[in-house]
Each structure stands twice: as C-alpha cells, then as structure tokens.
Amino acid sequence: MSEENDKLVIAHYKSVGRHGKQLIEEDVQAGSDTAKFLERMEQRRLATPCNIAIDMRGKVDDECEAYEFQSIVHHLDEKCIEIFETEAARYDGKYTVGVFEKVMSAEHTHKAQHEKEQQQRRAEQRRQQQIAALKQQQHANDVKDPLFMSKEQQAEQTDNTKASDTTQDRKSDTTDEDEEKHEIQLIPFGYRSQRKENRLNYTSSIRAFLNDGREVTGKTTDVSLTGIKVSLFSNIEPLAKKSPIQIVFTALEEQHNKSFGKIEYQLIAQEKDHHDRVQLRLLRVDQSENESFNQFIVEFIKSYRSRYKIEMEDKLLSLYARAFERIYTAAAPITACLLHINNGDTQCLYTVTRAEEKNALKSPLISSMAAALPELIGKTKQQTHLLLETMVIKDNKRHSIYCAEREQLIKQELIDQFLKAGSQSHMIARIQITLQPVSAYDLNQMSSYLEPLNEIAPVRVDKINQHWQSMTHIAYFSIVEQKLNPESRLTSDDKQLEALSEFKLDDSRQKVWQLGYRPARKEPRYLYSTEAVINVDNQSFKGKTLDFSPSGMRIQLQQTSYIPTTLELNKLITVTLPEMQKLAKKTASLKNLSYRITQRHSHQQSISLKRDFNIKNHHGELFFTKLIKTNQSKLKECAEELESTTMASMLENMISSYLHGIPLFLTRFPGGLYAIDSAAATENANPLLWRFKQEQGFDFEPLNLNEFFAEVLRGKLNRRSQLSEAYTTRLFAKFSGDENEGLSLEVTQESAMKDTREVARFILLSRKNPNYRILHAHFLPPPYIKLEEFSEELREIRHNSSMRAKDFEQKIQQLVAIVEIEDISDFYRV
C-alpha cells in the first residue's frame, strides 16, 4: 500500500475564530490525543480474557496435538504452540484475545497463505489494468483529422464522444453525492475531561534552553499553570521524551516588569504544525519551586479570559460524552446486575434498571432473578452468558416467579411444558444474560461521586465503597421475547406447575436501583417510625412508617415476606396512623387518609405513597407540615434521596463504560433522509462493537440503513418530529469482508423475511457460522433532558465559543430516535 493509503484521516469540526467552525480532515499523527485514545481501546481489547478453544486441525500443514492451558484444551502444531506461549507471556501468562488472534493469523496457516496469494493476484490485476488504461489513453490521443475520415468513422467518433461525456457527468454526480455524505460522529462514552486547569491561547515570545546547552527562540501558543505549548522559530532534531527544557518568558517579564528566571519543564511531545514549524508540548517539573510565577500565571489567565479564547476541545468532548450517556441511559431498556465472582462464589452487589411505568410485572421479575442469579451462575459451566426461560404468575396475594436455564429444561425434557405454562401465565419472558468483566481502574474512577453523600452518611459511604471495590463483572439482561397476558387465570396451585416446582424462585428480593434517577422532590423527607394500617379492597395490612414528608410517606409491611399483589402501582389506598392520632388528639383526623402507591420496594417489603391531590385539605399534609415546623431541630433528614441520585450517577457511568450493544443516534437530514448522526463507542468494547473496528477507529456506516429507518419511523413521529413510542424488531445480519477489503454487512429486517422457514434457516446458519448474527434493534424515543444538568460546562463553552454551544444544543434537540443494537445470537444456539 502507498503511504497515502496508510494515513488515518478523521473528519471533525474545528474553530476558526470569528468565522465559527468548519469541517476539516485531520491526519491522525502518532502521539496525538486521538491516536492515544484509539490505542488504549485496542490494548484493552487484546488484554480481554478469552475462553475459546483453538483447533488448528486442517488449518495448517503440520500435525496438531492436544495442548492444555488454563483448563482449556487446544489442538495446535509446534509453531502455533510457540506463538501461543510467546504471546501469553506478554499478557502476564493469561490467555487473551490478543493470544487468540495471533495464533489464528499465523503466517503458516492455510488462510494466511491464501490471503497472501489473493493480495499478489489483486496486485497483478491492478498492474494489468494500469497497463491497459495506459494503452487506451495512448490510442485515444491518436486522433485522426476529420477531413481524412469516412462518414462512418466521423459518426462513430461523435457517438463515442457523447458516451464519454455522459459517463463523465455520471461520475461527477456520484462524486458530488460522496462529498455531501455525512460523517458519523464518534461519541467516546466514559470520556471525562483530562485537564485540571484551562489552557489560554496566548502568543508570547520565549527563550528555550535545551539539555545540551543550546538556546533557541520561539513563542507560546497556549499557556496553563502546569504546562505550555511552544512553537520554535528554528528547526531542531527530535528530542528524547521527558528531556529537561528551561523556559524564560521574555515578553511577559518585559510587559509586567517581573523576573521569573528559568522555569523547569520536561518534553511531553514534539510535532510539526501545518507550516512545518517545530512545536513542543511541555509539562512543569516542580510547581513548588517558583511560587511567584504560580501566582502570576493564575491571575494572568483569569484576567485575560474575556480577551483570549480558552482551549475547549477537551471540555467539549467530555460534555458530548456526558450528555449522550445521559440520553442513552435514560432511554435504553437496560437491566443489569453488578456482581462479585471469585472461585465459583458469586454475590449480587447491585441491580439496576430503567423505570418502565407500563410494565408492573417486570419489577418483581427482575428483583427475584437478581436474588437468584448467583445460584443460576453456579449451576452453569458457561462463563460468558446464561439463557433463561421465565414466567410470572400473579395470584390474589403474591407474584410467583419461575426461572429455568434453557439448556437444563431441554435436558430434562421440560422445555415444552414450561413454554406451555408460560403462554398461559401473566407474563413470559425469554432472557439472555451476558457477563462482562470490569477493571479496577474504572471502579476507582467512580469514588469521587460519593463525596457529597460522605458529608451526611459516612457509614453508608464506607459500605458502598466496600461493595463497589469488590465488583468483578456486569451481567446484562437482554429480553429476547416477552409477552403479557393480563387476562390470564393461571394460578400457582395449577397442576401443570407441579413438574416445574424446582424452578420456582423463593421470596428473596434484591433492591433495584433506577437508572436516570434525578431529584424530583420539592420537600425533604424525615426519618420517623410509627404504626400504620393500610386498607385496600376490604383488606388490612399492618406496617410502620420509615420516613415522611408533608406530601407522602414510606411504609414497611409487617408479618409478611412479600408485597401483596393488591398493593399495585398507582392504586389508591387509605392509611390510618393510630399512634400519631393520639399525639394529634382532636387537632387532626389521621384515619383513612387517602394516598396513592408510587413505588414498590420488594427487597424490604415497603411501599412509597403520595397523597391524593384530589382532596383539597388533606389532613395528613396539614398535620405533617405542622409537625415538621415545630420539631425541625429534632427530626433527622432522610439521606436516601441523595444516595439514590449518587448511585444512579455511578451506575450510569459504569453502564456507559461497558456498553452491551451499540447506541446509534438518528437525525433527519435535508431531503427527508433519516440517518445516523452519532454513534457511541467505549474503550471496553463488546464483541459486536469490535466487528466494526477498523485500523484506528470504528466504521458504523454499514449500519446506516436509511430505507429501514424511514420505514420504521414513518407514522410514528410526534409534532416535534421525534419517535413517539418504542419499537423493537429483529435484524438478520451477515458479516463478511476482511481487514484489507473492509467490513461488509448484509442486513435483512424481520418484516422482509418471506416466512418463518426462512427465519429458521438463518437461525440454523447462525449456529454453524459466527458471521451470521441475529440482532435486536430497539427504536427508542429521545428522553427529555434538562440542559441545566450541564449548565456549568455549557456556560464556559458559550463564553468562549457561542457557536459551539449552539451546535451542541441543536444536536440534542434535533435527535429523532435512539437505536440500541444488541446481539442475541447466543439465545438461538441452544
């Protein structure tokens, strides 16, 4: 390949001063921030543990023998064993994706030799085509004088000229279309601003003293407390990284009548600008040595912020990442458990999901499955995924949850009986659980979120930290199929369920945290325990209050290990407070107070209530308002609101750092075209995401299914031209191509399949060929996000570039839909 083809060029927007911003193409250079980000992603992928057995029999000429490594038996020849051991040593003696790929791509394999022959054949074909084109050009240049041509020859030349002009016009049209093609913006989920202080774009003359004693002159291009970037007036050879360099700020000393002397720096990077001038990125060695310079530079940057532009690339990238993470976690149907797995011992630390008001049966299902997940993982030999069949039966008193590993049902010949009972239940769901390991580095990054909570509940923070630091895996729940049957009459004592009794889950429940949770209460809640009696549908349940506010309370049920099904969400109930009535005497009536159920907390058998706003003078609100006013100093404020907000932020960041699928953000382009405007990626990429990995980036263009997007969105948009309701469909994808030719993807939507037999044929192919994948496409309405959440970052960006701030706001407002693509192929392989 030529040097020009080897270059990596990325299109992005760059500020050009008063002219706003322009779309430019950046030639990614080694050592740049973009190159380092992509390199870190690649290194993490290669270091990911692998559990795939390698079988080279029939793929190499030499005889293969059984080779066991970390309880996995491979079949390798001598050369492959040597490569395996060499690469495993690079990853601390572990079998990783990097080891797997090195062995599979060894030069002596039949595939590698075949690809080499193909490359040579293609090179020879290109050479022959060039020769033929050169001969054709020479023949075309040999033009005859029309005066000496026959009429037939003149007519033939005229036709050829017209055909040539038509072809050229078509090529020109195609070129124009390609130029107008929109580049998909990559949103690096998990990215946070790396700079601790702002850099001021400021030009000032300096003198630089190199390590060998040479003195060179130049000027600063940006300045901060901990570093500077300088452009030299003379060319120098490449310097060693971390070389000591002393800087004298000659112009600043003259302008402000000060003498700072030589400030110690070290070289971070050396590069050249578009004028071929040498540029040096320098870092302060010891900030404590020159306190007068520290004070001066801090005040200097503050005083000139209104006059000079602050470098915003780092902050803008962090803002886009945070905002799109917030949109994604508030919209996507995410359910996950954060686990601690060690030597076969599994503990469920946290369970998290997005609130779904329309499905009241999903909450008890997820809470029960989370409590049973450690046992389910212990029963299976799979270390990467679980395939589960589940159903929910709603009795008069409680929810009965049945959950079984799919392969176990098949072995016991109970799969048909389970599915038959499930079809008659209130809800049946087929779930794929995917396990993904997490790194200690990402866990440590989240500790800063706990600082506000630590001020009011330090004991609680210590417990959260202990759980958080012990986390090893994330278990993602993918609902492959789900069916609700509100009219079901199936009960848990039905005879057909007797054979399935071993799959019935007990009453254990796990607390389910809510993604996207933000404080919505207008009043604080206070801790207080007193007797409470709940009345609903001629039934009474005793309990005690956990906390209260003027407009609501939380009550924990007593003498029961579950929440009765009669206490449904949004149901009106009445509450009597006997002990509080004695305290109130005749000043308030605290009997049969009307409240509405807003939340069910299965893990502690409690419910959250909100007063019935149809009653104007609610006695409960009046009494608790007076109680709080007269006992403000004695009451202790409930910290759960802050804890829920803190945990939501931590869990959202962890989920965003370990994406389960591929989030795509759709926008409407001129001409009524619906296409991908942005796509998210992360350093901890999943297998599906890595299928779109190129040499130093991601290519999501094969997923830009414009006609499919238009078909799905047609008739489903609201007045704001946004998707009004969620929609899910299956995609049948066939991956092909290699590293040299690029990724090729053929996608067929479920509605385009001729019949169920064609679907069944594709499922059979997916079991034999890993390039045949079954995907879920979740089309999700963009959630309403308050930009006030990012007010601090936006204010600073708007102060320095109003155009960039406006572009950010428009990009958020113009979203039509979010599409979550996830791979569910594993479920169909059993």
N, C-alpha and C positions, 0 to 999 in steps of 0.2 A: 504493500500500500504506500501511497505517496505521503509526504509529510503533511500535506494539506488535508488528506482524509483522516490522518491520525489526530488532528486537533479536535478538542471538545469545545463546542460553541453553545452558549446558553443565552437565550433572549430574555431580557428583563428591562424594567424601566429605570431610568437614571435621571436625576435632577440636573437641569441645565440653567440654573439661576432663575432669572425673571421669566424665562420662556417656559416655565413649568417643568414637565418631564417628557422624555422621549424614549421610545422603544429602541434599545440598542442590542447588539450582539456582542457578548463578552467571550473572549478566548480564555477559557479557564487555565490558569497557569499553576504549575506545581507550587505548593506552599500557600496558595490563597485560601481565604476562609471557606469558599465553596468547595474547593478541592479537598480540604481537610475534613469537612463535613461528610462528603461522599466517601472518603477513605475510611472514616470511622465506622460508617454504616457497613461497608464491605468487610472490615475486620471483625465486627461483631457477628455478622452472618457466618463467616468462616469459622468462628470460635464456638458456634452453637453446637451443643451435643447432638450426636446422630445415633440412631438405633437401627439403621437399615443394614441388613446383611449383604455383603458384596459377593456376587457369584460371577467370576470371570470365565467360567467354563463355556467354551465355544466362542469366546470373545478375544482369545489370544491363541497363539500357535502352541505354546508350551503346555505341558500337563499341569493341572491345578491340584492342589492338595488342601485339606481342611486346615484352617488357621483360626484358632480361638483367641479372642481379645475382648476382655471385659465382659465375659459370658455371652458374647455374640460369635457365632461360628461363620467364618468367611471361607470362600474357596478361591485361592489365589495362586499364581505361579511365583517363581522366585523373584522376578523383577518387581511384581506388584507388592510382594511382602516387604521388599527392601524400601519401596516408595512409602508403603503404609507406616513402617516403623520410623522412617526419617521424618515424615510429616507429623506423626503422633507426638514425637519428641518436641516438635515446635510448639505444640499446644499442651505442654505440661503432661505428656503421657496420656492424653484423652483422645477418644475417637470423636471427631467433629465433622461438620460439613466440609471444612477445608480438606481434611484427610480423604473423605469420600470422593470429592471432586477430583483431587489429584490422582487417585488410583483409577477412577473411571476414565480420565482423559489422558492416561499414559500413552506415550508416543508409539509403543509397540502393539497397541490394541488394533483390532481389525477396523474399528470405527475411525480411529485417528489416521490410519494409513489410507482408508477410503476417502476421508475428507481431504487429506493431502493431495491425493490423485485428482479429486474434483477441483481443488484450487488450481493445480497445474493445468487441468483441462480448460477451466474458465479463463486462465491467463492466456493460454494458446488461442482460445476463441476470440478474446479481445484483440490479440495481436493480428489475427487474420482479418477481423472486422476493420481494424485500422488500416491495414494494407488495402483492403477492398475499397474503403472510403476514399483513400488517397488516389487510387486509380480512377475512381468515379469522378473525383474532383478534377483530375488532370484531363479526363475525357470531356468534362463539361466546359473546361476552359478553352478547349479546341473548337471555337465557334466558327462556323462557315459563313462566308459572306452571302446574304440572301440573293444577291444578284446572280450567283452561280448555282443556286438551289432550284430543284424542280418544285412544282406546285405542291406535290405530295409531301416533300421534305419541309417546305415552309409551313404547311398545315400541321404537321407533326410537331415542329418546334413550338408553334403557338399553343397547342394543347398542353405540351409539357410545361411551358411557362405558366399557364393558368393553374395547372395542378400543383406546381411548386408554390405559387402564391397562396393557394388555398391551404396547403399543408402548413405554410409558414404562419398564416393567420390563426390556424388552429393551435399551433404551438404557442403563439403569442397569447391567445386567450387562456390556455392552460397555465402559462407562466403567471399571468395576472391573477388567476384563481389561487395559485400556490402562494403568491405573495400576500394575498388577503387572508390566508389561513391563520386562524387564531392559535397561538401557542398556549398550551395548558400550563398554568402556573402551579408550581410545586409548593405546597404548604408543609414545612417541616414540623410535624407535631412533636411536642416535647421540647422544642427550642425555647430557650429563655435568654434574655439579654446577657451577654458575656461581659459587658463593660461596667465597671463600678462607678465611673465618672464620665461626664460628657467630654467629647473632643471638640475643640474650637477650630474651625477652618480659618487659619490666620497665617499670613505670609510675613516673615521677618528674617533678616539676614543673620547668619550664624557662622561661626568657625568651628570646624570639627578636627580633633586631634586623634589620629589613628594609633593603633597599638605599636606600630613600628616607628613612631615619632613624626610621621608626615602630617602636614596641616593642609586641609582643603576647605574651601569656602562653599557655601550653599545657602538655602533658605528653608524655613519651615513651611509645611503645607497644612499641618494640623498640630494642635498642642493640647496636652492634658497634664494633670498632676503627676501621673505615673509614666508617661511616655510621650514621644513626639514622632512625627514623620518628617524627614528632611529630603530635599531634592538638591543634589550636588551640581555645581557648575562645571566640574571636570570629571572625566571618565576614570574609574578605578577598577582594578580586577576584583573578582568575587572574594569577599572576606569570609572567614570562618564564622559559623553561627556562635553567638554569645561572646563575640570578640568585644573587648572593652573599648569604648569610644567616649572621649570627653568633649563636651559641647560648651562653647562660650556664646551667650546670646548678646551679640554686639549691638544690634539695633535696639533691643529692649533696654539695655543698660544706658545707651545714649539718650533715648527718649525719656526715660524715667529717672535719669541721674542716679543710677544704682550700680553696684558692683557685686555680682554673684560669684564670680570666679568660674572655675571649670566644674560643670555638673557631670557626675559619673553616670554613664548609660552603658547598656550592652546591646549588641545587634540581635534582633529577632528575625528579620527577613531583609533580603536585598533583592530589588527588582528594577525594572525599567518602565518608564511611562511611555505614552504614545509619541513623545518627542525623542525617544531613545536616551533620556537622561537617567542617571542612576538615582534610585530612591532607597532610603534606608528607614526601616521601622525600628525604633529604639525604645528600650524599657529602662526606667530608673533602677539603679542598683540598690541604693540605700536612701530612702526618703528622710531618714532621721538626721542625716549629716548636715543638711542646709535648710534649717527651719525658716530663715528669712526668705529663701526662694519659694518654699512651700506656701507661705502666707501670701506672697506676692502673686503667684500664679493662680491661686484660688480666687482672690479678689479680682484679678485681671480678667479671668473667664467670666465671672459674674457681671462685671461692668460692661463687657463687650458683647453680651449675649443678644442684645437688641440690634446690634450693628452687624455682627457676623453670624453666619449660619452654623448651627451645631450639626455635626455629622450624625445622620439619623438612620443609616442603613441597618445597624444592629437593633435599634429600638423598633423600627418599623417591621422587621422580620419577626421579632418577638411578639409584637402586637397582633400581626396576622395569625401567628400560631395560636396565641391565647384565644382570640376571637373565634376562629374556626373550630378550635377544640370545644369551646363553649357551645357553639351551634350544634356540633356533632353529638356531644353527649346529652344535650337537651332534646334531640330529635330521634336519635338512633334507638332501635329496640334492643338495648344492651342489657344482658343479665350475666353476672359473673360472680364467682366465689374466689376469694384470695386465700390461698392455702399455705400451710406449713407441711412439707413432706420430707421425712427423714427416716431412712432404713425401714421402709414399709409402714411407718407410723404417719398417719395423716390427720391434720387438725384444720377445721374450717375457721378462719380468723374473722373474715368479713364477707357479707353477701350484699351485693349492690344491684339495683335495677332502676329503670326509668319508670316513673309513675304512669300507669295506664288506667284512666278512670273507667273505661268501658268494660274492663275485664276484671270483675271482682273475684273470679276463681283462680287467677294466675298467682295472686299474692300468697294464699295458703300453699299452693303447689310449690312455689319457689322456696318458701320458708321451710317446708318439710324436706324437700330434696336437698337443701343446703345442709340440714342437720344429718341427713343420711349419706351425704356424699363421701365422707371418709370411709365408711363401711363399703360402699359401692366400689370405690377405687381399690380397696384392699382385696376385693374378690376377683378383680380382673387382672390379667397379665399385661394388658396394654398400658404403656407409659405415656401415650400421647392423646388418646381420645376414648370416650365412652359413648355407646349407642343405647339409648334408653327408650322404653315404651312406658308411658304414664297415663293415668286417668284419675279424675276427681269425681267423687260421688257425694252429693250434697244431701245429707239426711236432715231430719227435722231438728236435730240437736247439734251436729258437728259435720265437718268435712272429713271424708275418708279418702286417703291418698294411696294409690297403688303405683309402684315403680319397679321395673324389672329391666335388667340388662338384656338387650335384644338377643345376643348370642346364647345366653342361658335359656331363654324361652324356647329358642329353636332346638337346643339340645334336649330339653325336657318335653318337646313336642306340645308346648302350651301356647305357642305364638298365636294360632288361630283362635283359641279360646279367649286369650287376653284381648285380641283385637275385636272379637265379637262383643265381649262385655264392654269394652271401651266405646264401641259405637253406640251403645245404649246409655252410657254414663252422661253426666252433665258436661264433662269436658274430657277430650282425649288429645294428647299431645305426644308427638314423636320428637325426641330431643337428642341432638348431638352435642357432647361436651368435649371441648378441646383444651388440653393442658399446655400451657406455655410457661417456661421458666423465666424468672425475673432476676435481675442483677442487684447486688448490694449497693452499687453506685447509685442507681436510680432511687432506691429506698432512702438513702441518706439525703438525697436532694429535696425530699419532701418535709424534712424536720422543721424547716423554717415556718411552715404553715401553723404549727402548734403554739407559737409564741403568744398570740392573744389569749388562747384558752389557758395557757400556763399561769397567767396572772390571777385567774379566779378559781381554777381547779387543778392545781399542780399534781395531786394524787392521781386524778383521772388521766392526765397527760403522761405520767410515768407508765401507766398500764397500756395506753395506746402505743407508746413508743416500744414497749416490750413486745407487743403483738406485731407491730409494723416491721420491726427489725428481724423478726423470725420468719417473715414471709419468703417463700421459695417459688411459688407457682401462681398463675392465674388460670382459673377454669372458666372458659366461656361457654354459655348455654346458647345453642342455635336451635330454635324451634323449626324443625323441618316441615312438619304438618301439624295443624291444630284445628279442632272442630268443636264448636259449642252446641249444646243441645239443652236449652233452657226448659223444654217440656219433658225432660227425662223423668221417669218414675222409678228408675233403678235405685234400690237401697242396699246398704252394706250387708244386710242379712239375706240377700238373694242367694239361692242355692248354687247358681253358676259361679259364684265367687268363692265357694269353699275350696276348690282346687287351686285358687290363686292366693290363698290366705298368707303364704310365706312372703308374698311381695307387698303386703300391706304395711305401710310405714306407721311407726308409733306416733305418739303425741308430741315428740320433741320438735321444737321450732327454733329457727335461727333468726336473729334480728336482721331485717332487710333495710339497708340504707338506701336513700333516694338520690339518684344522680340528678344534677341540675338544681338541687335544693338551694334556695336563697331565702333570707329572712323576709317573711311577709306579715309578721305580726305587728300590730300597731301598739300593743301593750305588752309589758313584761309579764312573765309568769312567776309565781312564787310557790315554793315547796310547802306543802301542808297536807297532813294525813288526818282524815276524819271519816266516819262511817257514811256510806252511801247505799241507797237501794234503787235499783233500776227496774222500771216497769215497762214492758212491751208485749203486745199481743196477749194480754192476760197472763203473762209470766213475770216472775220477780227474780232478780239476781242481786245477791249481796256483794258489796265491794267496799273499797276505801279509796279516797282521793289521793293522788300522788302530787298534783300541783293544780293551781287555779289562777285565773285572771278574771277581770270583770265580764269578759265575753265568752269564757269557756273553761273547761277543766279536763283532767285525765283521770280515769277511774280504773283501778286494777280489780278484776273479779276475784272472788274468794270461793273456796270449796269447789273448784273446777280446774282441770288441767288444759282446758281449751276455751276458745271463744265460741259460744253458741251461734249457729247459723242465723238465728232470728235477729241477731245484732248485726245487721247488714250495713254497708256503707250508705250514707245519705238518708238513713231511716230516722224518723222522728221517735224519740223516746221521752219518758218522764223520769226525773231524778228527785228523790227525797233525801234530805240531809238531817237525820234525827238529832245528832249532837249539836250541829250548828243551829238548829231550830231552838234548842234550849238556850243557846247563847244569845240568839236574836230576840227571844221572848215574843213580844207582840209587835216588835218594830218591823218584822218582815215575815212573809209566809214562804217557807222553804220546803213546801210539799208539792209534789207533782210539777216540778219545774220542767218546762219544755226545752229539749236540746236535740241537736242533730248530730249523728255519728259522722265524723270526718276521716278518722283513721282507725285501723285495727292493728294492734301490736301483738302478734301471735306469740312472740318469744317470751313475753311477760304477762300474757293474758290481760291486756289492758286496752282500753279504747279512748280515743280523743273525741271530745264533744265541743260543739259550738252552739251558742244559744240560738233559739228560734227567733229570727228577726221579724217574723210576722206578728209577734207580741210587742206592743209599743213599750209598756212599762214592765219590763221583765224583772221580777222580784230578785232573781239570782244576781243579775247585773247590778242592781241598786245596792244589794247587801254587800257584795264583794268589793264594790267601789268604795263604800264607806269603811269597810274593814281594812282595806289597804291604806286608806288615807290616815286612819287613826293608829295603825300599827306598822307604819312604814319601816321604822328602825328595827323592829323585832323580826320582820319577815326576811327570809333568805331567798334571793332571786335564783330562779332555775337556770342552770348553765347549759341545758340540753339544746337550746336554740343555737347558741354559739358552737356547741360541739357538733351538731348536725351540719351547720354551714362549713365548719373546718374540715370534717370528714368528707363532705361532698367534694370540696376542692381537692383534697388529697387523692381521693378515689378517682375523680375525673382526670387528674394529671397522670395517674398510674395507667388508667384505661387508655388514655391518648398516647402514652409512651409505648404501649404494647397493643397495637391495633390488631383486631381479629380479622377484619376484612379490609376493603379498600373504600374509603369515603370519597365520593365524587360530588362536586357542587355544580349544578346546572344553571345556566343563564340563557336568556333569549337574546340572540344576536340579530342584527339587521337582516331583513328578508324573512323573518319568522322562523329562523333556524334555532332549534334548541340543541345546545352542545355543552360539553364540559368546559367550564371556565377555570376551575381549580381542582386539584386532587391532592390528597394528603398522603404523606409517607413518614416513616419514622426509622430511626437507627435500629430498632429492634423489630425488623420486618418479619412478617409471617410468610409461609411458603407461597401463598397466592400472590402476595405483593412482589416477591422476588422473581416471579415469572415475567414481570415487566421491567426487570432490572437490565439496564444497558451497561456499557463500559464504566461510565461515571455518572449515571443518572437513571431516571425512570422514564419510560415511554408509555404513556397511557392512551395514546392516540388510537390503538386498536379497540379500546372500549368506547370510543366516541361514536355510538350507534345513533346517528341523528334521526333516521327514519323511525327507529324503535322508540326513541324518546318522544318524538312527536305523536306517535300512535298512542302511547300510554297517557301523555298529558292532555290529549285532545278531549275537551269536555269536562276536565277535572280541575280547571283553574278558577280561582275566585276573582273578585273585582280588582285585586292588586296584582293579578297575573301570577299568582303563586298557587302551587298544588294545595287543594283544599282538604284532601283526606289521603291516608296512607294506602299504598297498593303494593302487593308482593307478587312476584312471578318467578318462575324458574327459567334459567338460561342454560342451554346445552352448548358448551364451548369445546372447540377442538384447537389445541395449540400445536403449532408447527414452526419450522424455521430453526436456524442455528445462530451461533454468535456472529458469524460472518455475514449472513443474509438478513439478520434482524428477526424480530418476533412476528409471526403471522398468526392471526386469530380468526377463526370462523365461529360466529355465534348465531344460534337459532333460538328464537324465543318460543316459549311453550305453546302459544296460540298458533305458531306456524308449523308445528308438528302435524303430520297428516292424521295420525290416530295413535292410540295407546300402544300399538305394536311397534311403531317407530320409536316411541319413548323407551319401550322395553329393550329394543335393540341397542339403543345408545347406552342404556344402563349396563348391558352386558359388555359392550365395548369398553366402558369406563373401568370395569373390573380387570380387564386384560391389559389395557394401555393407559398409563398415567397421564397421557396428553389429552384424554377425553375427560372433561371435568363437568360436574353438574353444579351450577351456581345459583344462589338466591340473590335476586335484585329487589331490595326494599326501597320503594319510592316514598320519601317522607316529606311532609310539609315543613318549610323553614319555620323554626320557632321564633317567637317574639323575644328579642334580646335587647335589654336596655343598654344603650351605649354608655350610660353613666358608670357601668362597671369598669370601663376603660378610660374614664374621664381624665385621669392623671397623665397617661401616656398620650392620649389624643391632644390634650392641651399643649404639651410640649412639642408634639409634631406639628400642630396647627400654627404654633408660634414661629416655627422655623420654615414650614412649607405648607401653606394653606391648601395648595393643590393636592399634595399627597394625602392630607387628612380628608379632603373631599372625595378623592378616589377611593379611599378605604370605606367611607360611609356609603358611597354609591354601590360598591361591590357587595356590601352586606345587604343593602336594601333591594338590590336587583336579583337576588337569588330566587330562582323559580322552584327548585326542589333539591333535596339531598338524596343521593342514591348510594346505598350501602351494598356493596358486592361482597358476598361471603361464599366460601367453598363448602358445600355439603356432600361432596362425593363419597366420603367415607361411610356415610349412613347407608348408602345403596350397595356397599360392597359385602354385606353380610346377608 
